[in-house]
């Protein structure tokens, strides 16, 4: 008992970091990171402004390099969404601000659909043909009948796609002139602003150092920046994704009516730009309700303010729809025609392939109703494994290295702006680090990861619902960049502080992520398509070359074909005849480039430059021989 009392009376040991025990100094690099974190937080708005300004520098260079190249006329291709957005915007700017007309695209695949539909359902064809007045010879305009079917499929005067982007374009055309360069200018500003927002998002979620690194990675990401000189909604979507996420994170920290007004307005704008963002808004509100469960008065007030702000923002669309006689809440009419080709047994994960018989049957049987169409699409699969085959590939497109082209090709655009090729943040590095960052965030931050996780899921949805195209993936690339930055900063902290037990699993996760993404997609991928080259030739060079040939001005002809060939990737200039050719798009592209070289050789021969002409003829022969050999091996001829 005495010994026990003595032990009780003994003085307690000093605490670990008390004045009697000198504290082990932190490693210098840890102090440097902590000082940087403190300084960046104190100057957050100034840092955001600085990021915005430096983000404009590569954009100015991008424009200067590309402004006189075929990039500037790519939107004129009649079979692309860019041309339709331009047509739509010019129609609105001409005075029809209600868009009180039937206006939908009619591309080659629409014509094939209508032709097949009429063949499959002759009673429907008779109805549409009978509505067309015969001409003076008694013939019916069958093209007009097919267009009428497509217009009805898209619900007449309903907006073809969400209207915010074409209205912004129209306002730009009305204020300045109908020239796409003005659209590119405000897209540059939105891209720079998005970079600043990603810093502020990272600051709130991961810390200022990670936020800064994330913004810098997005800044030098070619797959994000490239779309700022493209007439597509991609850059607007990236900006609204960042703004919506930032406002939601602020709201989640401290709900209030002022925050709800801003969040409601931006939610309305986001839905008018990309309606898939409803897949963020609904679970985001569910998470907000869960977090503040029990505070029902607060939640009710916030929901009421949000609903008013949202509905007021959407009210111009409601008014317009009622005025022109379409369902009040319809933001777009292309859902079923986009969904069906990408979600049947015949669908492809990386290409906008349309299996017309399936599309025709499902559209006819369901009347284009999305819920019924989704069920019919599932019925086309032979079973779960058959269905999983397609959706496993779609999940792979979220993280694959390849930027799948549609309307434009990122890899070809690098020929127009070498800066794009030099940007040091390829997605094949960002994606695995982003996956590792997501896992590390859930382990360390738990529920704080909810906002960015919900936005990542929403940003992934267009690739799962549709096709894994680069233009759809750009918002996800930006989010993954922020997650990659978080992983890099935390990995650096682990190394500096010698957290070996944590560091080794982190390295293992990153290695597994790299192993997974490195094998996506299948290795038989060629970066270019023949349309990359035929479009630029037809829209920028064809008529000029015809005029020069007619006038026998072969000096200028050769200069123009030299310029044309300057936008041909080095692959076609260096590939050997013995190098294997494994995919059809390389064969088709090789034939197009060979034709360009023949044209250039022809001009050189007219100028008595036979030796130069012979080199180009030899290169054209190599390209053509490889394509012919591929056709023989695959039975295409």
Secondary structure in CASP SS format (residue, H / E / C, confidence):
PFRMAT SS
TARGET T0000
AUTHOR 0000-0000-0000
METHOD secondary structure of the structure
MODEL  1
X C 1.00
X H 1.00
X H 1.00
X H 1.00
X H 1.00
X H 1.00
X H 1.00
X H 1.00
X H 1.00
X C 1.00
X C 1.00
X C 1.00
X C 1.00
X C 1.00
X C 1.00
X C 1.00
X C 1.00
X C 1.00
X C 1.00
X C 1.00
X C 1.00
X C 1.00
X C 1.00
X C 1.00
X C 1.00
X C 1.00
X C 1.00
X H 1.00
X H 1.00
X H 1.00
X H 1.00
X H 1.00
X H 1.00
X H 1.00
X H 1.00
X H 1.00
X H 1.00
X H 1.00
X H 1.00
X H 1.00
X H 1.00
X H 1.00
X C 1.00
X H 1.00
X H 1.00
X H 1.00
X H 1.00
X H 1.00
X H 1.00
X H 1.00
X H 1.00
X H 1.00
X H 1.00
X H 1.00
X H 1.00
X H 1.00
X H 1.00
X H 1.00
X H 1.00
X H 1.00
X H 1.00
X H 1.00
X H 1.00
X H 1.00
X H 1.00
X H 1.00
X C 1.00
X C 1.00
X C 1.00
X H 1.00
X H 1.00
X H 1.00
X H 1.00
X H 1.00
X H 1.00
X H 1.00
X C 1.00
X C 1.00
X C 1.00
X C 1.00
X H 1.00
X H 1.00
X H 1.00
X H 1.00
X H 1.00
X H 1.00
X H 1.00
X H 1.00
X H 1.00
X H 1.00
X H 1.00
X H 1.00
X H 1.00
X C 1.00
X C 1.00
X C 1.00
X C 1.00
X C 1.00
X C 1.00
X C 1.00
X C 1.00
X C 1.00
X C 1.00
X C 1.00
X C 1.00
X C 1.00
X C 1.00
X H 1.00
X H 1.00
X H 1.00
X H 1.00
X H 1.00
X H 1.00
X H 1.00
X H 1.00
X H 1.00
X H 1.00
X H 1.00
X H 1.00
X H 1.00
X C 1.00
X H 1.00
X H 1.00
X H 1.00
X H 1.00
X H 1.00
X H 1.00
X H 1.00
X H 1.00
X H 1.00
X C 1.00
X C 1.00
X C 1.00
X C 1.00
X C 1.00
X C 1.00
X C 1.00
X C 1.00
X C 1.00
X C 1.00
X C 1.00
X H 1.00
X H 1.00
X H 1.00
X H 1.00
X H 1.00
X H 1.00
X H 1.00
X H 1.00
X H 1.00
X H 1.00
X H 1.00
X H 1.00
X C 1.00
X C 1.00
X C 1.00
X C 1.00
X C 1.00
X C 1.00
X C 1.00
X C 1.00
X C 1.00
X C 1.00
X H 1.00
X H 1.00
X H 1.00
X H 1.00
X H 1.00
X H 1.00
X H 1.00
X H 1.00
X H 1.00
X H 1.00
X H 1.00
X H 1.00
X C 1.00
X C 1.00
X C 1.00
X C 1.00
X H 1.00
X H 1.00
X H 1.00
X H 1.00
X H 1.00
X H 1.00
X H 1.00
X H 1.00
X H 1.00
X H 1.00
X H 1.00
X H 1.00
X H 1.00
X H 1.00
X H 1.00
X H 1.00
X H 1.00
X H 1.00
X H 1.00
X H 1.00
X H 1.00
X H 1.00
X H 1.00
X H 1.00
X H 1.00
X H 1.00
X C 1.00
X C 1.00
X H 1.00
X H 1.00
X H 1.00
X H 1.00
X H 1.00
X H 1.00
X H 1.00
X H 1.00
X H 1.00
X H 1.00
X H 1.00
X H 1.00
X C 1.00
X C 1.00
X H 1.00
X H 1.00
X H 1.00
X H 1.00
X H 1.00
X H 1.00
X H 1.00
X H 1.00
X C 1.00
X C 1.00
X C 1.00
X C 1.00
X H 1.00
X H 1.00
X H 1.00
X H 1.00
X H 1.00
X H 1.00
X H 1.00
X H 1.00
X H 1.00
X H 1.00
X H 1.00
X H 1.00
X H 1.00
X H 1.00
X H 1.00
X H 1.00
X H 1.00
X H 1.00
X H 1.00
X H 1.00
X C 1.00
X C 1.00
X C 1.00
X H 1.00
X H 1.00
X H 1.00
X H 1.00
X H 1.00
X H 1.00
X H 1.00
X H 1.00
X H 1.00
X H 1.00
X H 1.00
X H 1.00
X H 1.00
X H 1.00
X H 1.00
X H 1.00
X H 1.00
X C 1.00
X H 1.00
X H 1.00
X H 1.00
X H 1.00
X H 1.00
X H 1.00
X H 1.00
X H 1.00
X H 1.00
X H 1.00
X H 1.00
X H 1.00
X H 1.00
X H 1.00
X H 1.00
X H 1.00
X H 1.00
X C 1.00
X C 1.00
X C 1.00
X C 1.00
X H 1.00
X H 1.00
X H 1.00
X H 1.00
X H 1.00
X H 1.00
X H 1.00
X H 1.00
X H 1.00
X H 1.00
X H 1.00
X H 1.00
X H 1.00
X H 1.00
X H 1.00
X H 1.00
X H 1.00
X H 1.00
X H 1.00
X H 1.00
X H 1.00
X H 1.00
X H 1.00
X H 1.00
X H 1.00
X H 1.00
X H 1.00
X H 1.00
X H 1.00
X C 1.00
X C 1.00
X C 1.00
X C 1.00
X C 1.00
X C 1.00
X C 1.00
X C 1.00
X C 1.00
X C 1.00
X H 1.00
X H 1.00
X H 1.00
X H 1.00
X H 1.00
X H 1.00
X H 1.00
X H 1.00
X C 1.00
X C 1.00
X C 1.00
X C 1.00
X C 1.00
X C 1.00
X C 1.00
X C 1.00
X C 1.00
X C 1.00
X C 1.00
X C 1.00
X C 1.00
X H 1.00
X H 1.00
X H 1.00
X H 1.00
X H 1.00
X H 1.00
X H 1.00
X H 1.00
X H 1.00
X H 1.00
X H 1.00
X C 1.00
X C 1.00
X C 1.00
X H 1.00
X H 1.00
X H 1.00
X H 1.00
X H 1.00
X H 1.00
X H 1.00
X H 1.00
X H 1.00
X H 1.00
X C 1.00
X C 1.00
X C 1.00
X C 1.00
X H 1.00
X H 1.00
X H 1.00
X H 1.00
X H 1.00
X H 1.00
X H 1.00
X H 1.00
X H 1.00
X H 1.00
X H 1.00
X H 1.00
X H 1.00
X H 1.00
X C 1.00
X C 1.00
X C 1.00
X C 1.00
X C 1.00
X C 1.00
X C 1.00
X C 1.00
X C 1.00
X C 1.00
X C 1.00
X C 1.00
X H 1.00
X H 1.00
X H 1.00
X H 1.00
X H 1.00
X H 1.00
X H 1.00
X C 1.00
X H 1.00
X H 1.00
X H 1.00
X H 1.00
X H 1.00
X C 1.00
X C 1.00
X C 1.00
X C 1.00
X H 1.00
X H 1.00
X H 1.00
X H 1.00
X H 1.00
X H 1.00
X H 1.00
X H 1.00
X H 1.00
X H 1.00
X H 1.00
X H 1.00
X H 1.00
X H 1.00
X H 1.00
X H 1.00
X H 1.00
X H 1.00
X H 1.00
X H 1.00
X H 1.00
X H 1.00
X H 1.00
X H 1.00
X H 1.00
X H 1.00
X H 1.00
X H 1.00
X H 1.00
X H 1.00
X H 1.00
X H 1.00
X H 1.00
X H 1.00
X H 1.00
X H 1.00
X H 1.00
X H 1.00
X H 1.00
X C 1.00
X C 1.00
X C 1.00
X C 1.00
X H 1.00
X H 1.00
X H 1.00
X H 1.00
X H 1.00
X H 1.00
X H 1.00
X H 1.00
X H 1.00
X H 1.00
X H 1.00
X H 1.00
X H 1.00
X H 1.00
X H 1.00
X H 1.00
X H 1.00
X H 1.00
X H 1.00
X H 1.00
X H 1.00
X H 1.00
X H 1.00
X H 1.00
X H 1.00
X H 1.00
X H 1.00
X C 1.00
X C 1.00
X C 1.00
X H 1.00
X H 1.00
X H 1.00
X H 1.00
X H 1.00
X H 1.00
X H 1.00
X H 1.00
X H 1.00
X H 1.00
X H 1.00
X H 1.00
X H 1.00
X H 1.00
X H 1.00
X H 1.00
X H 1.00
X H 1.00
X H 1.00
X C 1.00
X C 1.00
X C 1.00
X C 1.00
X C 1.00
X C 1.00
X C 1.00
X C 1.00
X C 1.00
X C 1.00
X C 1.00
X H 1.00
X H 1.00
X H 1.00
X H 1.00
X H 1.00
X H 1.00
X H 1.00
X H 1.00
X H 1.00
X H 1.00
X H 1.00
X H 1.00
X H 1.00
X H 1.00
X H 1.00
X H 1.00
X H 1.00
X H 1.00
X H 1.00
X H 1.00
X H 1.00
X C 1.00
X C 1.00
X C 1.00
X H 1.00
X H 1.00
X H 1.00
X H 1.00
X H 1.00
X H 1.00
X H 1.00
X H 1.00
X H 1.00
X H 1.00
X H 1.00
X H 1.00
X H 1.00
X C 1.00
X C 1.00
X C 1.00
X C 1.00
X H 1.00
X H 1.00
X H 1.00
X H 1.00
X C 1.00
X C 1.00
X C 1.00
X C 1.00
X C 1.00
X C 1.00
X C 1.00
X C 1.00
X C 1.00
X H 1.00
X H 1.00
X H 1.00
X H 1.00
X H 1.00
X H 1.00
X H 1.00
X H 1.00
X H 1.00
X H 1.00
X H 1.00
X H 1.00
X H 1.00
X H 1.00
X H 1.00
X H 1.00
X H 1.00
X H 1.00
X H 1.00
X H 1.00
X H 1.00
X H 1.00
X H 1.00
X C 1.00
X C 1.00
X C 1.00
X H 1.00
X H 1.00
X H 1.00
X H 1.00
X H 1.00
X H 1.00
X H 1.00
X H 1.00
X H 1.00
X H 1.00
X H 1.00
X H 1.00
X H 1.00
X H 1.00
X H 1.00
X H 1.00
X H 1.00
X H 1.00
X H 1.00
X H 1.00
X H 1.00
X H 1.00
X H 1.00
X H 1.00
X H 1.00
X C 1.00
X C 1.00
X C 1.00
END
